[in-house]
Amino acid sequence: MEKVLLNVKDVSEYLGIGETKTRELLRNPTNGFTIRIGNRLYAHKGKLDIWLKNQIL
């Protein structure tokens, strides 16, 4: 079963970037894919994929 929410480590591995840069990306309030649960940051994988496609175009 594929994860819907990715934590910082998962996003870092998925994008091939460091965890510090991943946290910086997830803290950006305008990205549209960040979900905060308590103090933890997660990325919604579907919305992250859409965001990535838009960044490439």
C-alpha positions in Angstrom: 0.0 0.0 0.0 1.4 3.4 -1.0 1.6 6.1 1.6 -0.6 9.2 1.1 1.3 11.4 3.6 5.1 11.5 3.5 7.2 12.7 6.4 10.4 14.8 6.1 12.6 11.8 5.6 10.3 10.2 3.0 10.1 13.5 1.0 13.8 14.0 1.2 14.4 10.5 -0.3 11.6 11.0 -2.9 13.0 14.3 -4.1 16.7 13.5 -3.7 17.4 16.5 -1.5 18.6 17.0 2.1 16.3 17.0 5.1 17.1 20.6 5.9 16.1 21.8 2.4 13.0 19.5 2.7 11.9 21.2 5.9 12.4 24.6 4.4 10.2 23.5 1.4 7.5 22.1 3.7 7.5 25.3 5.9 6.6 27.4 2.8 2.9 28.2 3.3 2.1 28.7 -0.4 3.2 25.3 -1.7 -0.2 23.6 -1.3 1.0 20.1 -0.3 2.1 20.6 3.3 0.0 19.2 6.1 0.8 20.0 9.7 -0.2 17.6 12.4 0.9 19.0 15.7 4.5 20.1 15.2 5.1 17.5 12.5 5.2 18.4 8.8 3.9 16.0 6.1 3.5 16.3 2.4 0.4 15.0 0.6 2.0 12.8 -2.1 -0.7 13.5 -4.8 -0.5 17.3 -4.3 3.3 17.1 -4.2 3.4 15.3 -7.5 1.1 18.0 -9.1 3.3 20.7 -7.6 6.4 19.0 -9.1 4.8 18.8 -12.6 4.0 22.5 -12.4 7.6 23.4 -11.4 8.9 21.5 -14.4 6.7 23.3 -16.9 
